[in-house]
Amino acid sequence: MDMQTSFLDRLFESGLLIDTGIDGLYGRSGQFEDVIAAFERLIDRFGGADGAEAMRFPPGMNRAFFEKSGYMKSFPQLAGTVHSFCGSELDHVSLLQCMEVGEDWTKGQEATDIVLTPAACYPLYPTIAKRGNLPKTGGLFDLQSYCFRHEPSKDPARQQLFRMREYICMGTEQHVTDFRQRWMDRGVEMMKAVGLDVTIDVANDPFFGRAGKMLANNQRDQNLKFELLIPITSAANPTACMSFNYHQDAFGTKWGLNLEDGSVAHTACVGFGLERIALALFHHHGLDVKQWPASVRKALWG
């Protein structure tokens, strides 16, 4: 915790992150954003020739799609919903009175049709399903979005609102597992280019409750999730900065994603935690970008 707090304090003092008074909710400086933009261009250089269809969704998604996704079964502790005031003038008066005396004014808020996006790919599946069958060659998509996960922390690498860049591949089992392996190789190569030592390890998602433990074990046993780990605030517990996920035909079945021949599509995704990667760069190379090794600057800014 001390290492996390001291790194966070240094990020605040340097102005790279801006304290909002809420753990895990930070403003970013122009310099911080410039590093993320440069890293995204590096992603484009590695993945651009694959010809993915780019889409950009807002950080909120259709609540009905969110409910159908099954996210609440697995990760209720991380979800964020959008509520609004839907009352009368009289309700408004009592809301203001509550605020004035410091009582809970949120009790009368009602859920809207919008839920905060938990992962960049969630709005994609219903969007593609609406188009009908995928071509024989499957589909490849490039997404980037702010995502929300309710896990307040002093660890600057565990933010509540953060950006995720993703490539999602849909197709046959062979097609999507080849895609995942290709990106695991590329991930190591990319991080090497920016001077970061990494390890790749099998992983699991933070499933909720006792049933969640079984799901996590299954995920590990079947090698469905790998993470690219970089030490940021702890050498003993390095931070996942990329993840490589094979969903089998789970999303294909749930959303009715089929290939041209009518078979259910398998899906896989690679995700980049953009803030985490920027933090790894600042942690390893220092808070002054001008002092970074020439090779790293060249890889990022040419």
C-alpha positions as CSV (number, residue, x, y, z in Angstrom):
1,M,0.0,0.0,0.0
2,D,2.8,2.4,0.8
3,M,4.4,2.0,-2.6
4,Q,1.0,2.6,-4.2
5,T,0.4,5.7,-2.2
6,S,3.8,7.2,-2.7
7,F,3.6,6.6,-6.5
8,L,0.2,8.2,-6.5
9,D,1.5,11.2,-4.5
10,R,4.3,11.6,-6.9
11,L,1.9,11.5,-9.9
12,F,-0.3,14.2,-8.1
13,E,2.8,16.4,-7.3
14,S,4.1,16.2,-10.9
15,G,0.6,17.1,-12.2
16,L,0.4,14.0,-14.4
17,L,-2.7,12.9,-12.5
18,I,-5.2,15.3,-10.9
19,D,-6.8,14.5,-7.5
20,T,-10.6,14.7,-7.5
21,G,-11.0,13.7,-3.9
22,I,-12.3,10.2,-4.9
23,D,-10.0,7.2,-5.0
24,G,-9.6,5.9,-8.5
25,L,-11.2,8.9,-10.2
26,Y,-8.5,11.2,-11.6
27,G,-8.0,13.9,-14.1
28,R,-5.1,13.5,-16.5
29,S,-2.6,16.2,-17.7
30,G,-1.8,16.9,-21.4
31,Q,1.5,15.0,-21.0
32,F,-0.3,11.9,-19.6
33,E,-2.8,12.1,-22.6
34,D,0.1,12.5,-25.0
35,V,1.7,9.2,-23.8
36,I,-1.6,7.4,-24.2
37,A,-2.1,8.9,-27.7
38,A,1.4,7.8,-28.7
39,F,0.9,4.3,-27.4
40,E,-2.4,4.0,-29.3
41,R,-0.5,4.9,-32.5
42,L,1.9,2.1,-31.7
43,I,-1.1,-0.3,-31.3
44,D,-2.2,0.9,-34.8
45,R,1.2,0.2,-36.2
46,F,1.1,-3.4,-35.0
47,G,-2.6,-4.1,-35.7
48,G,-3.5,-1.6,-38.4
49,A,-2.8,-3.9,-41.4
50,D,-5.3,-6.5,-40.0
51,G,-8.1,-4.3,-41.4
52,A,-10.3,-4.2,-38.3
53,E,-13.5,-2.2,-38.5
54,A,-13.2,0.7,-36.0
55,M,-16.1,1.7,-33.8
56,R,-16.3,4.0,-30.8
57,F,-19.1,3.7,-28.3
58,P,-19.8,6.1,-25.4
59,P,-19.0,5.1,-21.8
60,G,-22.7,4.2,-21.2
61,M,-24.6,1.3,-22.8
62,N,-28.1,0.1,-23.2
63,R,-29.3,-1.3,-19.9
64,A,-31.3,-4.1,-21.6
65,F,-28.1,-5.3,-23.4
66,F,-26.2,-5.0,-20.1
67,E,-28.9,-7.2,-18.4
68,K,-28.8,-9.8,-21.2
69,S,-25.0,-9.9,-21.1
70,G,-25.1,-11.7,-17.7
71,Y,-22.6,-9.3,-16.1
72,M,-24.6,-9.0,-12.9
73,K,-24.4,-12.8,-12.4
74,S,-20.6,-12.7,-12.4
75,F,-19.5,-9.2,-11.3
76,P,-22.3,-7.4,-9.4
77,Q,-19.7,-5.7,-7.2
78,L,-18.1,-3.9,-10.1
79,A,-21.2,-2.6,-12.0
80,G,-22.3,1.0,-12.1
81,T,-25.8,2.2,-13.1
82,V,-27.0,5.7,-14.1
83,H,-29.8,7.1,-12.0
84,S,-31.7,10.4,-12.4
85,F,-34.3,12.5,-10.7
86,C,-37.8,11.6,-12.2
87,G,-40.0,13.2,-9.5
88,S,-42.5,16.0,-9.2
89,E,-42.0,19.6,-8.0
90,L,-42.9,18.5,-4.5
91,D,-40.3,15.7,-4.7
92,H,-37.8,18.3,-5.9
93,V,-38.5,20.4,-2.8
94,S,-37.9,17.5,-0.4
95,L,-34.7,16.6,-2.4
96,L,-33.3,20.1,-1.8
97,Q,-34.3,20.0,1.8
98,C,-32.4,16.7,2.2
99,M,-29.3,18.2,0.6
100,E,-29.5,21.3,2.8
101,V,-29.4,19.2,6.0
102,G,-26.9,16.7,4.7
103,E,-29.3,13.8,4.4
104,D,-29.2,11.2,1.6
105,W,-30.8,13.0,-1.4
106,T,-30.3,10.0,-3.7
107,K,-33.1,7.8,-2.4
108,G,-35.6,9.2,-4.9
109,Q,-33.4,8.7,-7.9
110,E,-34.6,6.2,-10.4
111,A,-32.5,3.9,-12.7
112,T,-32.3,5.2,-16.3
113,D,-32.0,3.0,-19.4
114,I,-28.2,3.6,-19.3
115,V,-25.6,1.6,-17.5
116,L,-21.9,2.5,-17.3
117,T,-19.9,0.4,-19.8
118,P,-18.0,-2.3,-17.9
119,A,-15.7,-3.4,-20.9
120,A,-15.3,-1.8,-24.3
121,C,-16.6,-4.9,-26.2
122,Y,-20.0,-5.2,-24.4
123,P,-22.0,-2.9,-26.8
124,L,-20.4,-4.6,-29.8
125,Y,-22.0,-8.1,-29.7
126,P,-25.6,-6.9,-30.0
127,T,-24.6,-4.4,-32.6
128,I,-23.0,-7.1,-34.8
129,A,-25.8,-9.6,-34.1
130,K,-28.3,-7.1,-35.6
131,R,-26.4,-7.3,-39.0
132,G,-27.2,-11.0,-39.5
133,N,-24.7,-13.8,-40.2
134,L,-21.0,-13.0,-40.3
135,P,-19.1,-13.7,-43.5
136,K,-17.1,-16.9,-43.8
137,T,-14.0,-15.0,-42.8
138,G,-15.6,-13.9,-39.5
139,G,-15.2,-10.3,-38.2
140,L,-12.5,-8.2,-36.7
141,F,-13.3,-5.0,-34.7
142,D,-11.3,-2.2,-33.1
143,L,-12.9,-0.5,-30.1
144,Q,-11.9,2.1,-27.5
145,S,-14.0,3.3,-24.6
146,Y,-13.9,4.7,-21.1
147,C,-15.1,1.8,-18.8
148,F,-16.3,1.8,-15.2
149,R,-15.6,-0.7,-12.4
150,H,-16.6,0.1,-8.8
151,E,-13.3,-0.7,-7.0
152,P,-12.0,2.4,-5.2
153,S,-8.3,2.0,-4.4
154,K,-5.2,4.0,-3.6
155,D,-3.4,2.1,-6.3
156,P,-3.1,4.5,-9.3
157,A,-3.2,1.4,-11.6
158,R,-6.7,0.5,-10.3
159,Q,-9.0,3.3,-11.4
160,Q,-12.7,3.3,-11.4
161,L,-13.0,5.1,-14.8
162,F,-10.4,4.1,-17.3
163,R,-9.9,3.5,-21.0
164,M,-9.7,0.2,-22.7
165,R,-8.6,-0.3,-26.3
166,E,-9.7,-3.7,-27.7
167,Y,-9.6,-5.8,-30.8
168,I,-12.4,-8.4,-30.9
169,C,-12.3,-11.3,-33.3
170,M,-15.3,-13.4,-34.3
171,G,-15.0,-16.6,-36.3
172,T,-14.2,-20.3,-36.0
173,E,-12.4,-21.7,-32.9
174,Q,-9.1,-21.9,-34.9
175,H,-9.5,-18.5,-36.4
176,V,-10.0,-16.7,-33.0
177,T,-7.4,-18.7,-31.0
178,D,-4.8,-17.9,-33.8
179,F,-5.8,-14.2,-33.4
180,R,-5.3,-14.4,-29.7
181,Q,-1.9,-16.1,-30.0
182,R,-0.7,-13.5,-32.5
183,W,-1.6,-10.7,-30.2
184,M,0.2,-12.4,-27.2
185,D,3.3,-12.4,-29.4
186,R,2.8,-8.8,-30.5
187,G,2.1,-7.7,-26.9
188,V,5.5,-8.9,-25.8
189,E,7.2,-7.3,-28.8
190,M,5.4,-3.9,-28.3
191,M,6.4,-3.7,-24.6
192,K,9.9,-4.6,-25.5
193,A,9.9,-1.7,-28.0
194,V,9.0,0.7,-25.2
195,G,11.5,-0.7,-22.7
196,L,9.1,-2.6,-20.4
197,D,9.9,-6.1,-19.0
198,V,6.8,-8.3,-19.0
199,T,5.6,-11.7,-18.1
200,I,2.5,-13.5,-19.5
201,D,0.5,-15.7,-17.2
202,V,-2.8,-17.5,-17.1
203,A,-5.4,-15.5,-15.2
204,N,-9.1,-15.4,-14.2
205,D,-11.7,-12.7,-13.9
206,P,-12.8,-11.5,-10.4
207,F,-16.0,-13.5,-10.3
208,F,-18.3,-12.8,-7.3
209,G,-19.1,-15.2,-4.5
210,R,-18.6,-18.9,-3.9
211,A,-19.9,-19.9,-7.4
212,G,-17.4,-17.4,-8.7
213,K,-14.5,-19.4,-7.3
214,M,-15.6,-22.4,-9.5
215,L,-15.9,-20.2,-12.6
216,A,-12.5,-18.7,-11.9
217,N,-11.0,-22.2,-11.6
218,N,-12.6,-23.3,-14.8
219,Q,-11.3,-20.3,-16.6
220,R,-7.8,-21.0,-15.5
221,D,-8.0,-24.8,-16.1
222,Q,-9.1,-24.1,-19.7
223,N,-6.5,-21.4,-20.3
224,L,-9.3,-19.0,-21.4
225,K,-7.6,-15.9,-20.1
226,F,-4.0,-14.7,-20.1
227,E,-2.6,-11.4,-18.9
228,L,0.5,-9.5,-19.7
229,L,1.9,-8.3,-16.4
230,I,4.2,-5.4,-15.7
231,P,5.4,-4.3,-12.2
232,I,4.0,-0.8,-11.4
233,T,3.4,-0.5,-7.7
234,S,4.7,-3.9,-6.7
235,A,7.3,-6.3,-8.1
236,A,5.7,-9.2,-6.2
237,N,2.2,-8.4,-7.6
238,P,2.7,-7.0,-11.1
239,T,-0.2,-5.3,-12.8
240,A,-2.2,-6.7,-15.7
241,C,-1.7,-4.2,-18.6
242,M,-3.1,-6.4,-21.4
243,S,-5.5,-9.3,-21.4
244,F,-6.1,-12.0,-24.0
245,N,-9.4,-13.7,-23.7
246,Y,-11.0,-16.7,-25.5
247,H,-14.8,-16.8,-24.9
248,Q,-15.4,-20.0,-26.7
249,D,-18.9,-19.8,-28.2
250,A,-20.4,-18.1,-25.1
251,F,-21.1,-14.7,-26.6
252,G,-21.9,-16.3,-30.0
253,T,-24.6,-18.3,-28.3
254,K,-25.9,-15.5,-26.1
255,W,-26.2,-12.9,-28.8
256,G,-27.0,-15.2,-31.8
257,L,-23.7,-14.5,-33.6
258,N,-23.5,-17.0,-36.5
259,L,-21.1,-17.6,-39.4
260,E,-22.3,-17.8,-43.0
261,D,-22.8,-21.6,-42.7
262,G,-25.1,-21.1,-39.6
263,S,-22.5,-22.3,-37.1
264,V,-22.2,-20.4,-33.9
265,A,-19.3,-17.9,-33.9
266,H,-16.5,-18.2,-31.4
267,T,-15.0,-14.9,-30.1
268,A,-11.7,-13.7,-28.6
269,C,-10.5,-10.3,-27.6
270,V,-7.3,-8.5,-26.7
271,G,-7.6,-5.6,-24.3
272,F,-5.1,-2.8,-23.6
273,G,-5.4,-1.0,-20.2
274,L,-4.3,2.4,-21.6
275,E,-3.9,4.2,-18.2
276,R,-2.0,1.2,-16.8
277,I,0.4,1.1,-19.7
278,A,1.0,4.9,-19.4
279,L,1.6,4.4,-15.6
280,A,4.0,1.5,-16.3
281,L,6.0,3.8,-18.7
282,F,6.1,6.7,-16.1
283,H,7.1,4.2,-13.3
284,H,9.9,2.6,-15.3
285,H,11.3,5.6,-17.2
286,G,10.5,8.5,-14.8
287,L,7.9,11.2,-14.6
288,D,9.7,13.5,-17.1
289,V,9.1,12.2,-20.6
290,K,12.0,14.3,-21.9
291,Q,14.4,12.1,-19.9
292,W,13.1,8.8,-21.2
293,P,15.5,6.6,-23.2
294,A,15.9,7.6,-26.8
295,S,14.8,4.2,-28.0
296,V,11.5,4.5,-26.1
297,R,10.9,8.0,-27.3
298,K,11.6,6.8,-30.9
299,A,9.2,3.9,-30.6
300,L,6.4,6.2,-29.3
301,W,7.0,9.4,-31.2
302,G,9.2,8.4,-34.1
